[in-house]
Each structure stands twice: as C-alpha cells, then as structure tokens.
Amino acid sequence: MFFHTFILYTSVVHKILNDKPTKLFVVIACFFVANALIAECIGGKLFSLERVFGITPHPFTLLGESGLTFTLTCGVLLWPLEFVMTDIVNEYFGPKAIKRISYIAVALISYAFIMFYLAIRVPAETSFWTGSQKDAGIPDMQVAFSGIFGQGMWIIVGSLTAFLVSQVVDVWIFHKIKRATGEKHVWLRATGSTLVSQMVDSFIVLFIAFKIGKDWSYQRVLAIGLVNYAYKFTMAVILTPLIYIIEKGISRYLGHETTVQMKNAAMGKVNE
C-alpha cells in the first residue's frame, strides 16, 4: 500500500514538474518576485538620468516648482520590466494569477524589510568591522549599512501600496481592452494598461511617502510625479516590442493549441 501510494505521488509530482504551463508560471513568478524585491532594495539610490547620457543636468521649473531635474530612484530601472511581466501573466494565466504573485511579492518584500530592520538593530562588531573600510572612505560601516537598508517607514508603505493598487489597475484595464479588441492589438492592451498603472504608481508612492510622510506640498508631489512619469511613459513605449518577442517565444514553447487554450482560460477567469 505504501509503495503504491509512493509511486502514485511520484508520478503526480513528475507530471506537474514537467507540465510546460506550470514550468512557465514558476519561472515568470520567480522572476517577478525577485525583480520586485531587487527594485525595492536598490531604490534608496538616486541617479541622474541626464548624466547617464553624458548630458549636464539643466534644472527646470514645472507647475511652479523650480530646480527640477531628471533625478530618479534606481528602482525605476527594474519596475518597467515588472509591468511587462504583469501583462504576460495577464495574457496567459489571468488576473487571479497576477494577484497571487503580487501578494507573494509584497509579503516577501515586507519580510525582507523586517530582516533589514533586525540586521540594523543587532549590535555591530566594533573591533574590526565598523572601521574596516576607512581606507575606502567609509568611516563607519554600521552607519553606512543603516543608511542603505534603513528606508523610512512611509517610503516602504507608499511603495508597497502603490505596487498593489497599480497592479489591480493594470489587470482591469488590460482585460477591458482585450475584451474590446480580442487577440488583436497586443500593443494597445499591454502599453495602454502599463501607461495608466505606472501613472497611478508614481503618484501614490509620492503622496504616501512624501505628502503624508514629509508634508510636501501637493504642487511638489504633482511636479515630481510628472517628471518620474515622463521616464516611465517613455520606457513603457520603448519596451512594447519586448512584449511581442516574449509572447512569440512563449507561444513557440507551449505550442499553438496550448497557447490558445491558456489565453481563452485567462479571459474566462476575469469575472470569477
């Protein structure tokens, strides 16, 4: 009896692990969660977009807010890929799947920040470690570690809230457009949903982190949000061809029949 059960269990597990849609979902879900976590971890660094292209920043005024430049968080390097993955999961697995991996991503990001907090709070080794990088210009490693991993609570809350809300918006718009256009105009539902959801993401995180958290004026939140969104808008358009490339590769991997079945099932899950 035990041997028969073991063989049956092994057979089921083997079948699941070799199922192409399952393997595809696991790979995408892992990349999605890892990408979100990395984006949050590197988000504490700001960079000059102008200097990336060898251009000297020239401050400008927008909505009465002066001294603005294209200074962005490094997190924006990865977030456009997150929304590309959202559209791919929407296309093949439906809204329930994207909600599930979004919740997993938020849970693991929250767990990571709790661990960062504990790592900051445990007593540092002072005889060697804290001064080990003085020659490199870092007089106190504990201060440096805390500065990098100790993001403010409002920033964390704002980022996670913006992520969840924007995901819901992306899913809703994506499927509204697909219901209207069918399988045509992939670029419209992918790019359209991303453009709206990233606008939502940009303003929610700034409002919570800096309007509520640091009492910024609405004018400043709106001005900086528009600057950030200009970058995200541009990246969404630039990455549109990537959707077609990924979908073509997935369709080739799954086969035409399985691809059609999955896409139909994904649309059928919208109202469940």
N, C-alpha and C positions, 0 to 999 in steps of 0.2 A: 504493500500500500504506500509506504513512504517513498519507495523507489519510483513508483508510478507517478506520484504527486510531484516528485522532484523533476522527473523527465518532462512532465506537462508544464511545470513552472519554467524550466529552462527553455522549452520550446516557445512559450509565450514571450519571454524576455528577449530571446533571439529574434523573434518576429518583429517585436517593437523596435529593437535597436537597428534592424535592417530595413525598416519602413522608410522610404525616401521622404515623404512629407514630415514624418517625425524627426528625422535627422536634420532636415532643413529648418524646422521650427527651433530645435535645440541650438543649432549654430547661430541663427538670427537672434534668438533670445539672449544667448550668452554675449554676443557682440553688443546688442542693445544695452544690456545692463552694465557691461564693462565700460562701454563708451560713455554712458551717463555718469558713472562713478568717477571715471578719469576726468571728465569735464568739470565735475564739482571740485575735485582735488586740485586741479590746476587753475581754477577760477580766481584764486587770490592774486594772481599776477596780472598786471595790466601791460599792454603793449601799444606802441604807436603804429597804426596801420599805414600812415604816410611813410614812415621810415622803413617799413618792410619793402616798399618800392623805391627807396632811395630819395624820397621827397621830403623836403624840410616842412614840418607842420606850420600851417598858417592859421592861427586862431580866427574864428568867425563868430558871428552873432546870429542866433536863431530864437525867434519868439521873445526877443529882448534879453536873452541870456547870452552874455559875452564870454569870450575866452574859450570857446568850444573847439575841440579838435577830434579827430577820429581815434580816440583812446579807448581801447576795448579790453575786456577781460579775455584771458586765454581760453576760457570756457567756450567762447563762440567759435573757436577753431573746430570743435567737435559737435556742437549742437546741430548744425545743418545736417550732418550725417544721421543724427538721431531721428530727425523728421523724415529723412529718406527711408530709413528702416521702418518707421511708423507706416508710411504709405505702402511699403512692400508687405508688411504683415496684414494691413487692411485688405490688400488686394487678394491675398491667398488664404488668410486664416480668419478674417473678420474682426469686428470690434471687440468681441469678448476676449480674443487672444491678445490684442494690444492693451486692453485694460489690465489683463492679468500680468503681463510682463512689466507694465508701467508701475503697478502696485509692488511688484517684486523689486524693481529698481529703486523706488522710494524707500522701501523697507531696508534694503541693503545700504543705501546711501545714509540713511538715518543711523543704522548700526555702525557704519564707518565713522561718522562724526562722534558717536558716543565713545568709540575706541580712541579716536584722536584726542578727545577730552581727557580720557583716563591716562593716555600716554603723556599728555602735557602735565597732568597733576601729580603723577608719581615722582618722587624725589630724584633729581638728576645726579649722576655720578660726577662729583666736583673735583676729584684729584687728577683726572685726566681729560674726561670727555668735554666738559664745558669750555675749556680753553684750548682744545685740540686743533682748532682751525684759526688760531690767531694770525698765523703767517699768511693765511688766505684772506685776511681782512674781516674775519668773523670773531669778535672778541668773546662772545658768549653763545654757545651752541643752544643752550636752553631757551634763550630769548629768541634766537633765530627759528628754532623748532616751533615755539609757541606762535610766532608771527606768521609762519607759513600754514600751519594746520589749525590754528585757533580762530577760524572765521567767526564773525559775530552771529548771534542767535537770529537776529532779524534777517540777515542775509540768507541763512540756511532755510528759515521758514519761508521767506519770499521765493527763493529758488525752487523749493520743492512744491510749493503751492502753484507757482507759475507753470511748472512742468506738468503737473496733473491736469490743471484746467486747460492748458494748451493742447494736451493730448486728447481730451474729450472733444474740444472744438475741432481739432484736426479730423478725428474719426467721423464726426457728424457731417462736416462739410464734404469730406471725401465721398461718403456714401450718398449724400444728396446729389452731388454732381454725377456720380456713376449711375444712379437711378435714372437721371435725366438723359445721359448720353450713351449708356450701355458700355460696351467694350471699347468704343471709340474715344479719342481724345484723352489718352492717358496723361499727357502733359497738363491738361486742364485740371483734372481732379487732383493730381499729385502736387503740382505747383500752386494751384489755387488754394487748396487746403493748407499747404505749408505757409503761404504768404499771410493768410489770416491768423493761423495759430501762432506764428512767430511774432506777429504784432501783439497778440494777446500776451504771450510770454514776456516780451520786452517790457511792457508797461506794468504788468502785475508785479514782477520781481522788483522793479524800481520803486513802485508805490509802497510795497510792504517793507522793503529793506531800507529805503531812504526817506520816504514821506512819513511813514509811521515810525520807523526806527531812528531816523536822524532829523526829522522835522524839516525836510527840504520843502521848498515852495512847489506848488503844482506846476508853475511855469518851468522850473528847473527840471522836474521829473519829465514833463512833456518834451522839453527841448532835447535832453539827453536820450530819452526814449526814441525820439525820431532819428537821432544820429545812429544809435545802435540798430534801429530797424532798417536804416538805409543799407547797412552792411548785410543784414540777414536777408533783405529783399534781393540784393544783388546775388548773394550766394545761392538762394533758392532758384533763381533763374539759371545761373551757371551750372548748377548740379542737375537740372532737368534731364539732360541726355543720359546721366548716370542711371536714372530710373529705367529707361529703355534698355540699357546694357544689362542691368541686373535682372530685369524681367525676362529678357531673351535667354540669359544663362540659366535661370530657374526653369523656364519652360522646356529648355533642352534637357535639363537634368531630370525633370519629372515626367516628361513625355506629354504629348498633346492631350490625350484623354484624361489623364490625372489632373493636368492643369485646368482644363475646362470644368471638371467636377469640383475642384477646390474653389475656383472663383465663383461658381454658382452657389456653393455651400456658404461661402463667405458672405455673399449678398443675402442669402436666406436667413442669416443669423442677426440681421440688423434689428429686427423687431422682437427678438426673443428676450 
